[in-house]
Amino acid sequence: MSRSLKKGPYVDPRLIEKMSKVKPDDGPVKTWSRACTISPEMIGYTFAVHNGKDFIPVRVTEEMVGHKLGEFSPTTKFSRHGGKMQRELEKK
């Protein structure tokens, strides 16, 4: 469910403060705020988004505006599907 239009999108104020201190070409900005909505001011920055274990680097582009930072940092690791068919595909 989306956030109320009256409230507007959630952008973490601490993240905005961190962004103002660095340039887009500097290293990634570390954040634990996965619920933060990507705004147009964030384009060009690289964020290190925490997924519960590691920090995943996320470079923000125009297409990402309006999405959440957590959408680009998966929390689960997909290994593979098992079974006979999978083994045959891996042999090829």
CNS distance restraints for C-alpha pairs under 8 A (distance, minus, plus):
assign (resid   3 and name CA) (resid   7 and name CA) 7.18 0.50 0.50
assign (resid   3 and name CA) (resid   8 and name CA) 6.96 0.50 0.50
assign (resid   3 and name CA) (resid   9 and name CA) 6.68 0.50 0.50
assign (resid   4 and name CA) (resid   8 and name CA) 6.39 0.50 0.50
assign (resid   5 and name CA) (resid   9 and name CA) 7.72 0.50 0.50
assign (resid   9 and name CA) (resid  37 and name CA) 6.27 0.50 0.50
assign (resid  10 and name CA) (resid  35 and name CA) 7.52 0.50 0.50
assign (resid  10 and name CA) (resid  36 and name CA) 5.69 0.50 0.50
assign (resid  10 and name CA) (resid  37 and name CA) 5.67 0.50 0.50
assign (resid  11 and name CA) (resid  15 and name CA) 7.74 0.50 0.50
assign (resid  11 and name CA) (resid  16 and name CA) 7.71 0.50 0.50
assign (resid  11 and name CA) (resid  36 and name CA) 4.88 0.50 0.50
assign (resid  11 and name CA) (resid  37 and name CA) 5.44 0.50 0.50
assign (resid  11 and name CA) (resid  38 and name CA) 7.38 0.50 0.50
assign (resid  11 and name CA) (resid  39 and name CA) 7.73 0.50 0.50
assign (resid  12 and name CA) (resid  16 and name CA) 6.60 0.50 0.50
assign (resid  12 and name CA) (resid  33 and name CA) 7.06 0.50 0.50
assign (resid  12 and name CA) (resid  36 and name CA) 5.73 0.50 0.50
assign (resid  13 and name CA) (resid  17 and name CA) 6.26 0.50 0.50
assign (resid  14 and name CA) (resid  18 and name CA) 6.24 0.50 0.50
assign (resid  15 and name CA) (resid  19 and name CA) 6.18 0.50 0.50
assign (resid  15 and name CA) (resid  31 and name CA) 7.11 0.50 0.50
assign (resid  15 and name CA) (resid  33 and name CA) 7.99 0.50 0.50
assign (resid  16 and name CA) (resid  20 and name CA) 6.29 0.50 0.50
assign (resid  17 and name CA) (resid  21 and name CA) 6.74 0.50 0.50
assign (resid  18 and name CA) (resid  22 and name CA) 6.89 0.50 0.50
assign (resid  18 and name CA) (resid  29 and name CA) 7.11 0.50 0.50
assign (resid  19 and name CA) (resid  23 and name CA) 7.35 0.50 0.50
assign (resid  19 and name CA) (resid  29 and name CA) 7.17 0.50 0.50
assign (resid  22 and name CA) (resid  26 and name CA) 6.47 0.50 0.50
assign (resid  23 and name CA) (resid  45 and name CA) 7.84 0.50 0.50
assign (resid  24 and name CA) (resid  44 and name CA) 5.74 0.50 0.50
assign (resid  24 and name CA) (resid  45 and name CA) 4.55 0.50 0.50
assign (resid  24 and name CA) (resid  46 and name CA) 7.08 0.50 0.50
assign (resid  25 and name CA) (resid  44 and name CA) 7.88 0.50 0.50
assign (resid  25 and name CA) (resid  45 and name CA) 7.14 0.50 0.50
assign (resid  27 and name CA) (resid  46 and name CA) 7.18 0.50 0.50
assign (resid  28 and name CA) (resid  45 and name CA) 7.27 0.50 0.50
assign (resid  28 and name CA) (resid  46 and name CA) 4.73 0.50 0.50
assign (resid  28 and name CA) (resid  47 and name CA) 4.87 0.50 0.50
assign (resid  28 and name CA) (resid  48 and name CA) 5.63 0.50 0.50
assign (resid  28 and name CA) (resid  57 and name CA) 7.10 0.50 0.50
assign (resid  29 and name CA) (resid  45 and name CA) 7.86 0.50 0.50
assign (resid  29 and name CA) (resid  46 and name CA) 6.36 0.50 0.50
assign (resid  29 and name CA) (resid  47 and name CA) 4.63 0.50 0.50
assign (resid  29 and name CA) (resid  48 and name CA) 5.71 0.50 0.50
assign (resid  30 and name CA) (resid  47 and name CA) 5.89 0.50 0.50
assign (resid  30 and name CA) (resid  48 and name CA) 4.57 0.50 0.50
assign (resid  30 and name CA) (resid  49 and name CA) 6.34 0.50 0.50
assign (resid  30 and name CA) (resid  50 and name CA) 7.85 0.50 0.50
assign (resid  30 and name CA) (resid  55 and name CA) 7.63 0.50 0.50
assign (resid  31 and name CA) (resid  47 and name CA) 6.93 0.50 0.50
assign (resid  31 and name CA) (resid  48 and name CA) 6.03 0.50 0.50
assign (resid  31 and name CA) (resid  49 and name CA) 5.29 0.50 0.50
assign (resid  31 and name CA) (resid  50 and name CA) 6.45 0.50 0.50
assign (resid  32 and name CA) (resid  49 and name CA) 6.00 0.50 0.50
assign (resid  32 and name CA) (resid  50 and name CA) 5.19 0.50 0.50
assign (resid  33 and name CA) (resid  49 and name CA) 7.41 0.50 0.50
assign (resid  33 and name CA) (resid  50 and name CA) 7.88 0.50 0.50
assign (resid  33 and name CA) (resid  69 and name CA) 7.54 0.50 0.50
assign (resid  33 and name CA) (resid  70 and name CA) 7.80 0.50 0.50
assign (resid  34 and name CA) (resid  49 and name CA) 6.81 0.50 0.50
assign (resid  34 and name CA) (resid  50 and name CA) 7.44 0.50 0.50
assign (resid  34 and name CA) (resid  68 and name CA) 6.64 0.50 0.50
assign (resid  34 and name CA) (resid  69 and name CA) 5.05 0.50 0.50
assign (resid  34 and name CA) (resid  70 and name CA) 4.15 0.50 0.50
assign (resid  34 and name CA) (resid  71 and name CA) 7.80 0.50 0.50
assign (resid  35 and name CA) (resid  68 and name CA) 5.72 0.50 0.50
assign (resid  35 and name CA) (resid  69 and name CA) 6.42 0.50 0.50
assign (resid  35 and name CA) (resid  70 and name CA) 6.25 0.50 0.50
assign (resid  36 and name CA) (resid  68 and name CA) 5.56 0.50 0.50
assign (resid  36 and name CA) (resid  69 and name CA) 5.94 0.50 0.50
assign (resid  36 and name CA) (resid  70 and name CA) 7.84 0.50 0.50
assign (resid  37 and name CA) (resid  65 and name CA) 7.70 0.50 0.50
assign (resid  37 and name CA) (resid  66 and name CA) 5.96 0.50 0.50
assign (resid  37 and name CA) (resid  67 and name CA) 5.67 0.50 0.50
assign (resid  37 and name CA) (resid  68 and name CA) 4.44 0.50 0.50
assign (resid  37 and name CA) (resid  69 and name CA) 6.43 0.50 0.50
assign (resid  38 and name CA) (resid  42 and name CA) 6.52 0.50 0.50
assign (resid  38 and name CA) (resid  64 and name CA) 6.75 0.50 0.50
assign (resid  38 and name CA) (resid  65 and name CA) 5.03 0.50 0.50
assign (resid  38 and name CA) (resid  66 and name CA) 5.42 0.50 0.50
assign (resid  38 and name CA) (resid  67 and name CA) 5.72 0.50 0.50
assign (resid  38 and name CA) (resid  68 and name CA) 5.83 0.50 0.50
assign (resid  38 and name CA) (resid  69 and name CA) 6.50 0.50 0.50
assign (resid  39 and name CA) (resid  43 and name CA) 7.60 0.50 0.50
assign (resid  39 and name CA) (resid  65 and name CA) 5.46 0.50 0.50
assign (resid  39 and name CA) (resid  66 and name CA) 6.41 0.50 0.50
assign (resid  40 and name CA) (resid  62 and name CA) 7.46 0.50 0.50
assign (resid  40 and name CA) (resid  65 and name CA) 6.12 0.50 0.50
assign (resid  42 and name CA) (resid  60 and name CA) 6.60 0.50 0.50
assign (resid  43 and name CA) (resid  60 and name CA) 5.11 0.50 0.50
assign (resid  43 and name CA) (resid  61 and name CA) 5.35 0.50 0.50
assign (resid  43 and name CA) (resid  62 and name CA) 6.32 0.50 0.50
assign (resid  44 and name CA) (resid  59 and name CA) 6.71 0.50 0.50
assign (resid  44 and name CA) (resid  60 and name CA) 5.58 0.50 0.50
assign (resid  44 and name CA) (resid  61 and name CA) 6.31 0.50 0.50
assign (resid  45 and name CA) (resid  59 and name CA) 6.01 0.50 0.50
assign (resid  45 and name CA) (resid  60 and name CA) 5.85 0.50 0.50
assign (resid  46 and name CA) (resid  57 and name CA) 6.52 0.50 0.50
assign (resid  46 and name CA) (resid  58 and name CA) 5.49 0.50 0.50
assign (resid  46 and name CA) (resid  59 and name CA) 4.27 0.50 0.50
assign (resid  46 and name CA) (resid  60 and name CA) 6.24 0.50 0.50
assign (resid  47 and name CA) (resid  56 and name CA) 7.96 0.50 0.50
assign (resid  47 and name CA) (resid  57 and name CA) 5.64 0.50 0.50
assign (resid  47 and name CA) (resid  58 and name CA) 5.14 0.50 0.50
assign (resid  47 and name CA) (resid  59 and name CA) 6.38 0.50 0.50
assign (resid  47 and name CA) (resid  60 and name CA) 7.76 0.50 0.50
assign (resid  48 and name CA) (resid  55 and name CA) 5.14 0.50 0.50
assign (resid  48 and name CA) (resid  56 and name CA) 5.23 0.50 0.50
assign (resid  48 and name CA) (resid  57 and name CA) 4.41 0.50 0.50
assign (resid  48 and name CA) (resid  58 and name CA) 6.18 0.50 0.50
assign (resid  49 and name CA) (resid  55 and name CA) 5.13 0.50 0.50
assign (resid  49 and name CA) (resid  56 and name CA) 5.20 0.50 0.50
assign (resid  49 and name CA) (resid  57 and name CA) 6.33 0.50 0.50
assign (resid  49 and name CA) (resid  58 and name CA) 6.92 0.50 0.50
assign (resid  49 and name CA) (resid  69 and name CA) 7.09 0.50 0.50
assign (resid  49 and name CA) (resid  70 and name CA) 7.09 0.50 0.50
assign (resid  49 and name CA) (resid  73 and name CA) 6.39 0.50 0.50
assign (resid  50 and name CA) (resid  54 and name CA) 5.69 0.50 0.50
assign (resid  50 and name CA) (resid  55 and name CA) 4.34 0.50 0.50
assign (resid  50 and name CA) (resid  56 and name CA) 6.26 0.50 0.50
assign (resid  50 and name CA) (resid  73 and name CA) 7.33 0.50 0.50
assign (resid  51 and name CA) (resid  55 and name CA) 6.30 0.50 0.50
assign (resid  51 and name CA) (resid  56 and name CA) 7.01 0.50 0.50
assign (resid  51 and name CA) (resid  70 and name CA) 7.67 0.50 0.50
assign (resid  51 and name CA) (resid  73 and name CA) 5.99 0.50 0.50
assign (resid  51 and name CA) (resid  74 and name CA) 6.42 0.50 0.50
assign (resid  51 and name CA) (resid  75 and name CA) 4.99 0.50 0.50
assign (resid  52 and name CA) (resid  75 and name CA) 6.62 0.50 0.50
assign (resid  56 and name CA) (resid  73 and name CA) 5.94 0.50 0.50
assign (resid  58 and name CA) (resid  72 and name CA) 6.73 0.50 0.50
assign (resid  58 and name CA) (resid  73 and name CA) 7.44 0.50 0.50
assign (resid  60 and name CA) (resid  64 and name CA) 6.38 0.50 0.50
assign (resid  61 and name CA) (resid  65 and name CA) 7.45 0.50 0.50
assign (resid  67 and name CA) (resid  71 and name CA) 7.20 0.50 0.50
assign (resid  68 and name CA) (resid  72 and name CA) 7.79 0.50 0.50
assign (resid  69 and name CA) (resid  73 and name CA) 7.17 0.50 0.50
assign (resid  70 and name CA) (resid  74 and name CA) 7.15 0.50 0.50
assign (resid  81 and name CA) (resid  86 and name CA) 6.77 0.50 0.50
assign (resid  82 and name CA) (resid  86 and name CA) 5.79 0.50 0.50
assign (resid  82 and name CA) (resid  87 and name CA) 7.54 0.50 0.50
assign (resid  83 and name CA) (resid  87 and name CA) 6.63 0.50 0.50
assign (resid  84 and name CA) (resid  88 and name CA) 6.41 0.50 0.50
assign (resid  85 and name CA) (resid  89 and name CA) 6.30 0.50 0.50
assign (resid  86 and name CA) (resid  90 and name CA) 6.24 0.50 0.50
assign (resid  87 and name CA) (resid  91 and name CA) 6.35 0.50 0.50
assign (resid  88 and name CA) (resid  92 and name CA) 6.77 0.50 0.50
